[in-house]
Amino acid sequence: MATNRPQKPSQGVDERDLRIIEEQLGRRPRGVVAVERRCPAGHPQVIKVYPLLGKEPFPTLFWLTCPEIVRQISRLEHEGWIERLEELIKGDPELRRRYHESHRTYIRERWQTLREEDKRWLEAHGLLEVFQRRGIGGLRDWDAVKCLHMHYAHYKARGENPIGEWIAERFAIRECS
Ligand SMILES: [Zn+2]
């Protein structure tokens, strides 16, 4: 097995976007596959990241990069909305069903994003479980919420995440203009 597997290059993302993302995140982003959504001000808001960086599985596909939105979502986390949403999921079979379906579509897209050679490499290294079983953001427990940022990013990119949708419907999350 090759030890120097090439890093998935950033596609459809120009140097200018990468520099802005670096400023937003405070580090050079690796494996950026696409800018999925932009703020009205034009800068990247949600990016898609390749699910395997070097030899490290990276099960979170979508990342919020806009600091303004990250800050607003962090505030909701500090107010206890992760735990409250987990309680809601427990008590609402329809929300739970939709949430699980969202894990499934995420898993499908994550797998389809991988190159064939990387799928074979993962299989050869016993890492398929990470990609076939773990849900949004690598969650082992499909009823857990863990982080609101990854759900909101998924919702903004694909519109099929009931946690992100729930946040969007109840809180006025502002985009930069
Ligand atoms: Zn923004």
Backbone and ligand atoms as CSV (ligand in chain L), in Angstrom:
chain,resi,resn,atom,element,x,y,z
A,1,MET,N,N,0.853,-1.196,0.000
A,1,MET,CA,C,0.000,0.000,0.000
A,1,MET,C,C,0.885,1.241,0.000
A,2,ALA,N,N,0.576,2.134,-0.864
A,2,ALA,CA,C,1.398,3.343,-0.965
A,2,ALA,C,C,1.311,4.141,0.334
A,3,THR,N,N,2.435,4.637,0.775
A,3,THR,CA,C,2.406,5.408,2.018
A,3,THR,C,C,2.217,6.898,1.724
A,4,ASN,N,N,2.546,7.290,0.517
A,4,ASN,CA,C,2.394,8.703,0.179
A,4,ASN,C,C,1.218,8.924,-0.751
A,5,ARG,N,N,0.056,8.614,-0.242
A,5,ARG,CA,C,-1.117,8.818,-1.076
A,5,ARG,C,C,-1.322,10.312,-1.285
A,6,PRO,N,N,-1.647,10.679,-2.515
A,6,PRO,CA,C,-1.828,12.116,-2.756
A,6,PRO,C,C,-3.036,12.651,-2.002
A,7,GLN,N,N,-2.893,13.839,-1.506
A,7,GLN,CA,C,-4.014,14.508,-0.859
A,7,GLN,C,C,-5.038,14.859,-1.923
A,8,LYS,N,N,-6.294,14.706,-1.580
A,8,LYS,CA,C,-7.334,15.149,-2.515
A,8,LYS,C,C,-7.171,16.651,-2.735
A,9,PRO,N,N,-6.940,17.043,-3.964
A,9,PRO,CA,C,-6.758,18.478,-4.190
A,9,PRO,C,C,-8.086,19.220,-4.037
A,10,SER,N,N,-7.993,20.477,-3.743
A,10,SER,CA,C,-9.205,21.282,-3.666
A,10,SER,C,C,-9.698,21.537,-5.084
A,11,GLN,N,N,-10.961,21.207,-5.320
A,11,GLN,CA,C,-11.528,21.372,-6.653
A,11,GLN,C,C,-12.560,22.480,-6.632
A,12,GLY,N,N,-12.608,23.236,-7.685
A,12,GLY,CA,C,-13.643,24.253,-7.786
A,12,GLY,C,C,-13.524,25.314,-6.706
A,13,VAL,N,N,-12.407,25.353,-6.058
A,13,VAL,CA,C,-12.194,26.335,-5.006
A,13,VAL,C,C,-10.905,27.055,-5.352
A,14,ASP,N,N,-11.010,28.345,-5.609
A,14,ASP,CA,C,-9.788,29.024,-6.030
A,14,ASP,C,C,-8.974,29.509,-4.826
A,15,GLU,N,N,-7.796,29.980,-5.130
A,15,GLU,CA,C,-6.856,30.388,-4.093
A,15,GLU,C,C,-7.453,31.495,-3.209
A,16,ARG,N,N,-8.226,32.360,-3.830
A,16,ARG,CA,C,-8.825,33.465,-3.079
A,16,ARG,C,C,-9.789,32.914,-2.008
A,17,ASP,N,N,-10.634,31.960,-2.418
A,17,ASP,CA,C,-11.542,31.334,-1.446
A,17,ASP,C,C,-10.743,30.650,-0.337
A,18,LEU,N,N,-9.701,29.929,-0.725
A,18,LEU,CA,C,-8.909,29.204,0.277
A,18,LEU,C,C,-8.283,30.158,1.287
A,19,ARG,N,N,-7.859,31.330,0.794
A,19,ARG,CA,C,-7.272,32.317,1.719
A,19,ARG,C,C,-8.327,32.848,2.678
A,20,ILE,N,N,-9.534,33.102,2.140
A,20,ILE,CA,C,-10.618,33.592,3.010
A,20,ILE,C,C,-10.977,32.523,4.050
A,21,ILE,N,N,-11.058,31.273,3.599
A,21,ILE,CA,C,-11.398,30.177,4.527
A,21,ILE,C,C,-10.319,30.062,5.602
A,22,GLU,N,N,-9.077,30.243,5.213
A,22,GLU,CA,C,-7.975,30.196,6.185
A,22,GLU,C,C,-8.143,31.287,7.247
A,23,GLU,N,N,-8.527,32.457,6.789
A,23,GLU,CA,C,-8.778,33.556,7.737
A,23,GLU,C,C,-9.954,33.234,8.646
A,24,GLN,N,N,-11.009,32.669,8.053
A,24,GLN,CA,C,-12.214,32.369,8.830
A,24,GLN,C,C,-11.937,31.332,9.905
A,25,LEU,N,N,-11.182,30.288,9.546
A,25,LEU,CA,C,-10.968,29.163,10.453
A,25,LEU,C,C,-9.722,29.330,11.313
A,26,GLY,N,N,-8.837,30.228,10.880
A,26,GLY,CA,C,-7.592,30.413,11.609
A,26,GLY,C,C,-6.569,29.329,11.314
A,27,ARG,N,N,-6.806,28.549,10.274
A,27,ARG,CA,C,-5.825,27.543,9.844
A,27,ARG,C,C,-6.034,27.267,8.370
A,28,ARG,N,N,-4.994,26.759,7.742
A,28,ARG,CA,C,-5.082,26.413,6.326
A,28,ARG,C,C,-6.002,25.205,6.174
A,29,PRO,N,N,-7.090,25.365,5.418
A,29,PRO,CA,C,-8.002,24.223,5.292
A,29,PRO,C,C,-7.411,23.142,4.396
A,30,ARG,N,N,-7.658,21.897,4.733
A,30,ARG,CA,C,-7.206,20.786,3.884
A,30,ARG,C,C,-8.415,20.117,3.259
A,31,GLY,N,N,-8.232,19.618,2.045
A,31,GLY,CA,C,-9.253,18.782,1.424
A,31,GLY,C,C,-10.564,19.479,1.094
A,32,VAL,N,N,-10.530,20.777,0.865
A,32,VAL,CA,C,-11.782,21.469,0.530
A,32,VAL,C,C,-12.219,21.036,-0.868
A,33,VAL,N,N,-13.389,20.445,-0.950
A,33,VAL,CA,C,-13.902,19.953,-2.234
A,33,VAL,C,C,-14.727,21.033,-2.926
A,34,ALA,N,N,-15.467,21.784,-2.165
A,34,ALA,CA,C,-16.336,22.798,-2.764
A,34,ALA,C,C,-16.760,23.840,-1.739
A,35,VAL,N,N,-17.061,25.025,-2.242
A,35,VAL,CA,C,-17.787,26.009,-1.442
A,35,VAL,C,C,-19.247,25.756,-1.753
A,36,GLU,N,N,-20.000,25.275,-0.767
A,36,GLU,CA,C,-21.395,24.883,-0.992
A,36,GLU,C,C,-22.348,26.054,-0.941
A,37,ARG,N,N,-21.973,27.056,-0.157
A,37,ARG,CA,C,-22.865,28.188,0.026
A,37,ARG,C,C,-22.054,29.400,0.426
A,38,ARG,N,N,-22.520,30.558,-0.023
A,38,ARG,CA,C,-21.842,31.802,0.332
A,38,ARG,C,C,-22.796,32.735,1.058
A,39,CYS,N,N,-22.223,33.583,1.899
A,39,CYS,CA,C,-23.026,34.638,2.509
A,39,CYS,C,C,-23.355,35.670,1.428
A,40,PRO,N,N,-24.413,36.452,1.631
A,40,PRO,CA,C,-24.716,37.510,0.655
A,40,PRO,C,C,-23.508,38.427,0.419
A,41,ALA,N,N,-22.615,38.527,1.392
A,41,ALA,CA,C,-21.411,39.350,1.230
A,41,ALA,C,C,-20.395,38.695,0.288
A,42,GLY,N,N,-20.610,37.444,-0.087
A,42,GLY,CA,C,-19.761,36.799,-1.093
A,42,GLY,C,C,-18.750,35.796,-0.574
A,43,HIS,N,N,-18.457,35.827,0.726
A,43,HIS,CA,C,-17.447,34.900,1.243
A,43,HIS,C,C,-18.062,33.521,1.508
A,44,PRO,N,N,-17.215,32.494,1.535
A,44,PRO,CA,C,-17.723,31.140,1.805
A,44,PRO,C,C,-18.450,31.079,3.152
A,45,GLN,N,N,-19.581,30.357,3.143
A,45,GLN,CA,C,-20.370,30.191,4.364
A,45,GLN,C,C,-20.324,28.725,4.814
A,46,VAL,N,N,-20.463,27.800,3.830
A,46,VAL,CA,C,-20.395,26.365,4.111
A,46,VAL,C,C,-19.466,25.733,3.081
A,47,ILE,N,N,-18.524,24.923,3.566
A,47,ILE,CA,C,-17.647,24.194,2.640
A,47,ILE,C,C,-17.871,22.693,2.802
A,48,LYS,N,N,-17.520,21.973,1.742
A,48,LYS,CA,C,-17.539,20.515,1.794
A,48,LYS,C,C,-16.088,20.050,1.816
A,49,VAL,N,N,-15.790,19.156,2.726
A,49,VAL,CA,C,-14.411,18.689,2.904
A,49,VAL,C,C,-14.329,17.201,2.557
A,50,TYR,N,N,-13.271,16.827,1.855
A,50,TYR,CA,C,-13.082,15.425,1.461
A,50,TYR,C,C,-12.973,14.542,2.704
A,51,PRO,N,N,-13.680,13.385,2.686
A,51,PRO,CA,C,-13.784,12.620,3.944
A,51,PRO,C,C,-12.551,11.814,4.358
A,52,LEU,N,N,-11.481,11.939,3.620
A,52,LEU,CA,C,-10.263,11.225,4.013
A,52,LEU,C,C,-9.088,12.171,3.765
A,53,LEU,N,N,-8.419,12.539,4.845
A,53,LEU,CA,C,-7.288,13.452,4.708
A,53,LEU,C,C,-6.023,12.675,5.019
A,54,GLY,N,N,-5.238,12.412,3.962
A,54,GLY,CA,C,-4.106,11.531,4.159
A,54,GLY,C,C,-4.644,10.171,4.547
A,55,LYS,N,N,-4.288,9.711,5.734
A,55,LYS,CA,C,-4.774,8.403,6.190
A,55,LYS,C,C,-5.819,8.553,7.279
A,56,GLU,N,N,-6.260,9.771,7.448
A,56,GLU,CA,C,-7.172,10.033,8.563
A,56,GLU,C,C,-8.608,10.211,8.072
A,57,PRO,N,N,-9.513,9.291,8.475
A,57,PRO,CA,C,-10.929,9.483,8.130
A,57,PRO,C,C,-11.430,10.793,8.735
A,58,PHE,N,N,-12.220,11.488,7.936
A,58,PHE,CA,C,-12.667,12.820,8.315
A,58,PHE,C,C,-14.166,12.851,8.059
A,59,PRO,N,N,-14.954,12.263,8.997
A,59,PRO,CA,C,-16.356,11.957,8.676
A,59,PRO,C,C,-17.310,13.152,8.639
A,60,THR,N,N,-16.820,14.358,8.900
A,60,THR,CA,C,-17.695,15.532,8.804
A,60,THR,C,C,-17.546,16.161,7.425
A,61,LEU,N,N,-18.607,16.049,6.619
A,61,LEU,CA,C,-18.545,16.525,5.229
A,61,LEU,C,C,-18.676,18.034,5.104
A,62,PHE,N,N,-19.589,18.618,5.888
A,62,PHE,CA,C,-19.917,20.032,5.721
A,62,PHE,C,C,-19.490,20.837,6.939
A,63,TRP,N,N,-18.872,21.978,6.670
A,63,TRP,CA,C,-18.364,22.831,7.747
A,63,TRP,C,C,-18.857,24.257,7.543
A,64,LEU,N,N,-19.296,24.849,8.638
A,64,LEU,CA,C,-19.623,26.266,8.614
A,64,LEU,C,C,-18.310,27.035,8.706
A,65,THR,N,N,-18.122,27.999,7.827
A,65,THR,CA,C,-16.880,28.777,7.910
A,65,THR,C,C,-17.133,30.231,8.275
A,66,CYS,N,N,-18.317,30.753,7.986
A,66,CYS,CA,C,-18.580,32.169,8.271
A,66,CYS,C,C,-18.552,32.407,9.786
A,67,PRO,N,N,-17.609,33.223,10.261
A,67,PRO,CA,C,-17.467,33.428,11.712
A,67,PRO,C,C,-18.716,34.018,12.348
A,68,GLU,N,N,-19.428,34.820,11.595
A,68,GLU,CA,C,-20.642,35.460,12.115
A,68,GLU,C,C,-21.711,34.403,12.427
A,69,ILE,N,N,-21.859,33.430,11.538
A,69,ILE,CA,C,-22.854,32.369,11.761
A,69,ILE,C,C,-22.347,31.377,12.808
A,70,VAL,N,N,-21.059,31.067,12.753
A,70,VAL,CA,C,-20.472,30.172,13.766
A,70,VAL,C,C,-20.748,30.717,15.169
A,71,ARG,N,N,-20.572,32.024,15.309
A,71,ARG,CA,C,-20.767,32.671,16.608
A,71,ARG,C,C,-22.227,32.537,17.084
A,72,GLN,N,N,-23.160,32.760,16.162
A,72,GLN,CA,C,-24.584,32.670,16.538
A,72,GLN,C,C,-24.965,31.239,16.928
A,73,ILE,N,N,-24.424,30.267,16.216
A,73,ILE,CA,C,-24.735,28.863,16.528
A,73,ILE,C,C,-24.079,28.471,17.863
A,74,SER,N,N,-22.876,28.984,18.100
A,74,SER,CA,C,-22.196,28.697,19.374
A,74,SER,C,C,-23.024,29.202,20.549
A,75,ARG,N,N,-23.660,30.345,20.354
A,75,ARG,CA,C,-24.477,30.905,21.428
A,75,ARG,C,C,-25.640,29.955,21.762
A,76,LEU,N,N,-26.246,29.392,20.729
A,76,LEU,CA,C,-27.342,28.439,20.966
A,76,LEU,C,C,-26.833,27.213,21.724
A,77,GLU,N,N,-25.629,26.779,21.383
A,77,GLU,CA,C,-25.052,25.627,22.106
A,77,GLU,C,C,-24.869,25.980,23.585
A,78,HIS,N,N,-24.352,27.177,23.827
A,78,HIS,CA,C,-24.128,27.586,25.223
A,78,HIS,C,C,-25.438,27.721,25.986
A,79,GLU,N,N,-26.505,28.004,25.245
A,79,GLU,CA,C,-27.818,28.124,25.894
A,79,GLU,C,C,-28.462,26.755,26.152
A,80,GLY,N,N,-27.770,25.685,25.734
A,80,GLY,CA,C,-28.256,24.343,26.076
A,80,GLY,C,C,-29.113,23.670,25.012
A,81,TRP,N,N,-29.067,24.170,23.781
A,81,TRP,CA,C,-29.950,23.614,22.749
A,81,TRP,C,C,-29.537,22.239,22.248
A,82,ILE,N,N,-28.305,21.835,22.438
A,82,ILE,CA,C,-27.921,20.463,22.051
A,82,ILE,C,C,-28.725,19.474,22.896
A,83,GLU,N,N,-28.690,19.683,24.214
A,83,GLU,CA,C,-29.387,18.784,25.132
A,83,GLU,C,C,-30.892,18.841,24.926
A,84,ARG,N,N,-31.412,20.058,24.707
A,84,ARG,CA,C,-32.867,20.183,24.532
A,84,ARG,C,C,-33.321,19.498,23.245
A,85,LEU,N,N,-32.516,19.609,22.206
A,85,LEU,CA,C,-32.876,18.927,20.952
A,85,LEU,C,C,-32.801,17.412,21.115
A,86,GLU,N,N,-31.838,16.941,21.890
A,86,GLU,CA,C,-31.756,15.492,22.129
A,86,GLU,C,C,-33.004,15.000,22.865
A,87,GLU,N,N,-33.511,15.809,23.791
A,87,GLU,CA,C,-34.752,15.463,24.484
A,87,GLU,C,C,-35.932,15.449,23.517
A,88,LEU,N,N,-35.961,16.461,22.644
A,88,LEU,CA,C,-37.044,16.535,21.652
A,88,LEU,C,C,-37.048,15.310,20.745
A,89,ILE,N,N,-35.859,14.900,20.304
A,89,ILE,CA,C,-35.747,13.738,19.412
A,89,ILE,C,C,-36.285,12.484,20.104
A,90,LYS,N,N,-35.944,12.362,21.399
A,90,LYS,CA,C,-36.427,11.197,22.164
A,90,LYS,C,C,-37.945,11.129,22.197
A,91,GLY,N,N,-38.570,12.316,22.290
A,91,GLY,CA,C,-40.016,12.344,22.485
A,91,GLY,C,C,-40.830,12.540,21.212
A,92,ASP,N,N,-40.186,12.613,20.075
A,92,ASP,CA,C,-40.905,12.908,18.833
A,92,ASP,C,C,-40.509,11.898,17.745
A,93,PRO,N,N,-41.317,10.835,17.597
A,93,PRO,CA,C,-40.956,9.759,16.659
A,93,PRO,C,C,-40.766,10.251,15.212
A,94,GLU,N,N,-41.556,11.252,14.804
A,94,GLU,CA,C,-41.443,11.735,13.430
A,94,GLU,C,C,-40.130,12.512,13.239
A,95,LEU,N,N,-39.791,13.338,14.212
A,95,LEU,CA,C,-38.507,14.054,14.153
A,95,LEU,C,C,-37.353,13.042,14.150
A,96,ARG,N,N,-37.475,12.033,14.980
A,96,ARG,CA,C,-36.425,11.008,15.081
A,96,ARG,C,C,-36.276,10.253,13.761
A,97,ARG,N,N,-37.413,9.933,13.145
A,97,ARG,CA,C,-37.382,9.225,11.862
A,97,ARG,C,C,-36.696,10.088,10.802
A,98,ARG,N,N,-37.056,11.365,10.764
A,98,ARG,CA,C,-36.454,12.271,9.776
A,98,ARG,C,C,-34.961,12.464,10.046
A,99,TYR,N,N,-34.605,12.511,11.319
A,99,TYR,CA,C,-33.200,12.679,11.687
A,99,TYR,C,C,-32.375,11.463,11.220
A,100,HIS,N,N,-32.922,10.279,11.458
A,100,HIS,CA,C,-32.212,9.065,11.025
A,100,HIS,C,C,-32.093,9.011,9.506
A,101,GLU,N,N,-33.148,9.434,8.815
A,101,GLU,CA,C,-33.090,9.456,7.353
A,101,GLU,C,C,-31.990,10.424,6.883
A,102,SER,N,N,-31.852,11.515,7.594
A,102,SER,CA,C,-30.827,12.501,7.277
A,102,SER,C,C,-29.414,11.910,7.459
A,103,HIS,N,N,-29.242,11.090,8.501
A,103,HIS,CA,C,-27.958,10.392,8.667
A,103,HIS,C,C,-27.686,9.508,7.443
A,104,ARG,N,N,-28.737,8.824,6.972
A,104,ARG,CA,C,-28.558,7.905,5.836
A,104,ARG,C,C,-28.166,8.643,4.554
A,105,THR,N,N,-28.808,9.769,4.283
A,105,THR,CA,C,-28.468,10.491,3.043
A,105,THR,C,C,-27.050,11.064,3.145
A,106,TYR,N,N,-26.685,11.475,4.346
A,106,TYR,CA,C,-25.336,12.014,4.576
A,106,TYR,C,C,-24.292,10.914,4.336
A,107,ILE,N,N,-24.572,9.718,4.871
A,107,ILE,CA,C,-23.657,8.590,4.706
A,107,ILE,C,C,-23.499,8.257,3.220
A,108,ARG,N,N,-24.622,8.276,2.495
A,108,ARG,CA,C,-24.555,7.991,1.052
A,108,ARG,C,C,-23.701,9.018,0.329
A,109,GLU,N,N,-23.925,10.294,0.611
A,109,GLU,CA,C,-23.140,11.318,-0.093
A,109,GLU,C,C,-21.662,11.230,0.284
A,110,ARG,N,N,-21.399,10.963,1.551
A,110,ARG,CA,C,-19.996,10.870,1.990
A,110,ARG,C,C,-19.290,9.743,1.253
A,111,TRP,N,N,-19.986,8.614,1.114
A,111,TRP,CA,C,-19.383,7.471,0.426
A,111,TRP,C,C,-19.177,7.793,-1.056
A,112,GLN,N,N,-20.175,8.429,-1.667
A,112,GLN,CA,C,-20.073,8.763,-3.088
A,112,GLN,C,C,-18.990,9.802,-3.366
A,113,THR,N,N,-18.644,10.574,-2.361
A,113,THR,CA,C,-17.613,11.610,-2.525
A,113,THR,C,C,-16.215,10.986,-2.622
A,114,LEU,N,N,-16.071,9.796,-2.026
A,114,LEU,CA,C,-14.754,9.141,-2.005
A,114,LEU,C,C,-14.382,8.588,-3.379
A,115,ARG,N,N,-13.114,8.730,-3.729
A,115,ARG,CA,C,-12.617,8.112,-4.955
A,115,ARG,C,C,-12.571,6.593,-4.764
A,116,GLU,N,N,-12.687,5.871,-5.883
A,116,GLU,CA,C,-12.698,4.400,-5.820
A,116,GLU,C,C,-11.442,3.872,-5.123
A,117,GLU,N,N,-10.305,4.466,-5.436
A,117,GLU,CA,C,-9.050,3.982,-4.831
A,117,GLU,C,C,-9.059,4.183,-3.311
A,118,ASP,N,N,-9.702,5.253,-2.874
A,118,ASP,CA,C,-9.777,5.499,-1.431
A,118,ASP,C,C,-10.745,4.529,-0.749
A,119,LYS,N,N,-11.837,4.190,-1.457
A,119,LYS,CA,C,-12.764,3.186,-0.905
A,119,LYS,C,C,-12.024,1.861,-0.700
A,120,ARG,N,N,-11.225,1.494,-1.709
A,120,ARG,CA,C,-10.470,0.227,-1.598
A,120,ARG,C,C,-9.454,0.312,-0.463
A,121,TRP,N,N,-8.825,1.466,-0.337
A,121,TRP,CA,C,-7.830,1.656,0.714
A,121,TRP,C,C,-8.478,1.537,2.097
A,122,LEU,N,N,-9.642,2.142,2.254
A,122,LEU,CA,C,-10.363,2.080,3.542
A,122,LEU,C,C,-10.743,0.645,3.873
A,123,GLU,N,N,-11.208,-0.065,2.858
A,123,GLU,CA,C,-11.605,-1.458,3.069
A,123,GLU,C,C,-10.402,-2.290,3.498
A,124,ALA,N,N,-9.279,-2.077,2.819
A,124,ALA,CA,C,-8.062,-2.835,3.124
A,124,ALA,C,C,-7.548,-2.534,4.532
A,125,HIS,N,N,-7.912,-1.374,5.067
A,125,HIS,CA,C,-7.421,-0.993,6.390
A,125,HIS,C,C,-8.484,-1.111,7.481
A,126,GLY,N,N,-9.580,-1.805,7.146
A,126,GLY,CA,C,-10.612,-2.054,8.161
A,126,GLY,C,C,-11.311,-0.801,8.645
A,127,LEU,N,N,-11.400,0.209,7.780
A,127,LEU,CA,C,-11.992,1.484,8.205
A,127,LEU,C,C,-13.393,1.726,7.634
A,128,LEU,N,N,-13.989,0.692,7.054
A,128,LEU,CA,C,-15.299,0.892,6.425
A,128,LEU,C,C,-16.381,1.263,7.434
A,129,GLU,N,N,-16.257,0.768,8.652
A,129,GLU,CA,C,-17.281,1.019,9.677
A,129,GLU,C,C,-17.513,2.522,9.862
A,130,VAL,N,N,-16.419,3.266,9.849
A,130,VAL,CA,C,-16.517,4.713,10.042
A,130,VAL,C,C,-17.454,5.325,9.004
A,131,PHE,N,N,-17.368,4.807,7.779
A,131,PHE,CA,C,-18.107,5.418,6.674
A,131,PHE,C,C,-19.490,4.821,6.458
A,132,GLN,N,N,-19.655,3.574,6.879
A,132,GLN,CA,C,-20.946,2.922,6.624
A,132,GLN,C,C,-21.899,3.011,7.798
A,133,ARG,N,N,-21.352,3.225,8.975
A,133,ARG,CA,C,-22.181,3.179,10.168
A,133,ARG,C,C,-22.318,4.541,10.850
A,134,ARG,N,N,-21.242,5.298,10.876
A,134,ARG,CA,C,-21.296,6.570,11.608
A,134,ARG,C,C,-22.005,7.638,10.785
A,135,GLY,N,N,-22.876,8.355,11.454
A,135,GLY,CA,C,-23.728,9.313,10.750
A,135,GLY,C,C,-23.106,10.689,10.590
A,136,ILE,N,N,-23.955,11.679,10.603
A,136,ILE,CA,C,-23.559,13.078,10.430
A,136,ILE,C,C,-22.438,13.415,11.408
A,137,GLY,N,N,-21.362,13.989,10.884
A,137,GLY,CA,C,-20.252,14.389,11.744
A,137,GLY,C,C,-19.565,13.226,12.441
A,138,GLY,N,N,-19.804,11.986,11.950
A,138,GLY,CA,C,-19.158,10.827,12.552
A,138,GLY,C,C,-19.877,10.296,13.791
A,139,LEU,N,N,-21.125,10.700,13.985
A,139,LEU,CA,C,-21.875,10.261,15.178
A,139,LEU,C,C,-22.104,8.754,15.179
A,140,ARG,N,N,-21.720,8.115,16.277
A,140,ARG,CA,C,-21.999,6.676,16.452
A,140,ARG,C,C,-23.446,6.484,16.883
A,141,ASP,N,N,-23.907,7.384,17.742
A,141,ASP,CA,C,-25.282,7.321,18.248
A,141,ASP,C,C,-26.141,8.254,17.403
A,142,TRP,N,N,-27.034,7.676,16.630
A,142,TRP,CA,C,-27.842,8.464,15.693
A,142,TRP,C,C,-28.889,9.325,16.380
A,143,ASP,N,N,-29.097,9.151,17.683
A,143,ASP,CA,C,-30.028,10.011,18.409
A,143,ASP,C,C,-29.307,11.192,19.060
A,144,ALA,N,N,-27.976,11.159,19.055
A,144,ALA,CA,C,-27.203,12.249,19.654
A,144,ALA,C,C,-27.129,13.418,18.673
A,145,VAL,N,N,-26.907,14.604,19.215
A,145,VAL,CA,C,-26.806,15.806,18.375
A,145,VAL,C,C,-25.355,16.310,18.352
A,146,LYS,N,N,-24.715,16.356,19.503
A,146,LYS,CA,C,-23.288,16.617,19.674
A,146,LYS,C,C,-22.850,18.051,19.364
A,147,CYS,N,N,-23.221,18.564,18.200
A,147,CYS,CA,C,-22.741,19.878,17.763
A,147,CYS,C,C,-23.786,20.461,16.827
A,148,LEU,N,N,-24.171,21.710,17.040
A,148,LEU,CA,C,-25.181,22.306,16.165
A,148,LEU,C,C,-24.581,22.820,14.863
A,149,HIS,N,N,-23.279,23.156,14.890
A,149,HIS,CA,C,-22.646,23.716,13.685
A,149,HIS,C,C,-22.706,22.744,12.511
A,150,MET,N,N,-22.389,21.490,12.767
A,150,MET,CA,C,-22.336,20.521,11.654
A,150,MET,C,C,-23.733,20.265,11.079
A,151,HIS,N,N,-24.753,20.334,11.945
A,151,HIS,CA,C,-26.116,20.133,11.445
A,151,HIS,C,C,-26.586,21.349,10.645
A,152,TYR,N,N,-26.262,22.517,11.159
A,152,TYR,CA,C,-26.680,23.722,10.448
A,152,TYR,C,C,-25.955,23.815,9.096
A,153,ALA,N,N,-24.682,23.440,9.076
A,153,ALA,CA,C,-23.916,23.429,7.814
A,153,ALA,C,C,-24.557,22.468,6.816
A,154,HIS,N,N,-24.931,21.281,7.296
A,154,HIS,CA,C,-25.567,20.285,6.427
A,154,HIS,C,C,-26.898,20.817,5.892
A,155,TYR,N,N,-27.649,21.452,6.782
A,155,TYR,CA,C,-28.949,22.020,6.375
A,155,TYR,C,C,-28.757,23.108,5.314
A,156,LYS,N,N,-27.801,23.997,5.523
A,156,LYS,CA,C,-27.598,25.085,4.567
A,156,LYS,C,C,-27.094,24.559,3.224
A,157,ALA,N,N,-26.329,23.472,3.259
A,157,ALA,CA,C,-25.783,22.924,2.014
A,157,ALA,C,C,-26.810,22.087,1.258
A,158,ARG,N,N,-27.636,21.306,1.986
A,158,ARG,CA,C,-28.492,20.322,1.321
A,158,ARG,C,C,-29.985,20.449,1.650
A,159,GLY,N,N,-30.301,21.207,2.708
A,159,GLY,CA,C,-31.709,21.381,3.079
A,159,GLY,C,C,-32.365,20.147,3.673
A,160,GLU,N,N,-31.603,19.105,3.933
A,160,GLU,CA,C,-32.200,17.856,4.431
A,160,GLU,C,C,-31.630,17.475,5.781
A,161,ASN,N,N,-31.719,18.402,6.712
A,161,ASN,CA,C,-31.269,18.099,8.070
A,161,ASN,C,C,-32.268,18.716,9.046
A,162,PRO,N,N,-33.080,17.875,9.706
A,162,PRO,CA,C,-34.156,18.424,10.539
A,162,PRO,C,C,-33.662,19.212,11.748
A,163,ILE,N,N,-32.434,18.949,12.205
A,163,ILE,CA,C,-31.892,19.726,13.330
A,163,ILE,C,C,-31.584,21.153,12.853
A,164,GLY,N,N,-30.898,21.234,11.706
A,164,GLY,CA,C,-30.601,22.546,11.125
A,164,GLY,C,C,-31.869,23.302,10.771
A,165,GLU,N,N,-32.844,22.557,10.236
A,165,GLU,CA,C,-34.114,23.173,9.859
A,165,GLU,C,C,-34.833,23.719,11.097
A,166,TRP,N,N,-34.797,22.940,12.147
A,166,TRP,CA,C,-35.431,23.348,13.407
A,166,TRP,C,C,-34.827,24.658,13.910
A,167,ILE,N,N,-33.497,24.741,13.840
A,167,ILE,CA,C,-32.798,25.965,14.268
A,167,ILE,C,C,-33.206,27.146,13.377
A,168,ALA,N,N,-33.212,26.880,12.063
A,168,ALA,CA,C,-33.517,27.962,11.112
A,168,ALA,C,C,-34.935,28.490,11.304
A,169,GLU,N,N,-35.866,27.599,11.678
A,169,GLU,CA,C,-37.260,28.015,11.825
A,169,GLU,C,C,-37.523,28.772,13.124
A,170,ARG,N,N,-36.693,28.543,14.132
A,170,ARG,CA,C,-36.966,29.156,15.434
A,170,ARG,C,C,-36.073,30.324,15.814
A,171,PHE,N,N,-34.929,30.407,15.168
A,171,PHE,CA,C,-33.998,31.472,15.509
A,171,PHE,C,C,-33.645,32.261,14.249
A,172,ALA,N,N,-33.531,33.542,14.407
A,172,ALA,CA,C,-33.182,34.366,13.248
A,172,ALA,C,C,-31.664,34.391,13.109
A,173,ILE,N,N,-31.136,33.360,12.416
A,173,ILE,CA,C,-29.692,33.303,12.201
A,173,ILE,C,C,-29.364,34.253,11.040
A,174,ARG,N,N,-28.588,35.273,11.327
A,174,ARG,CA,C,-28.297,36.297,10.320
A,174,ARG,C,C,-27.123,35.907,9.444
A,175,GLU,N,N,-27.260,36.180,8.158
A,175,GLU,CA,C,-26.145,36.021,7.231
A,175,GLU,C,C,-25.488,37.383,7.038
A,176,CYS,N,N,-24.206,37.389,6.729
A,176,CYS,CA,C,-23.504,38.667,6.514
A,176,CYS,C,C,-23.978,39.298,5.222
A,177,SER,N,N,-24.267,40.561,5.277
A,177,SER,CA,C,-24.676,41.238,4.039
A,177,SER,C,C,-23.596,42.220,3.607
L,1,ZN,ZN,ZN,-20.775,35.414,6.552
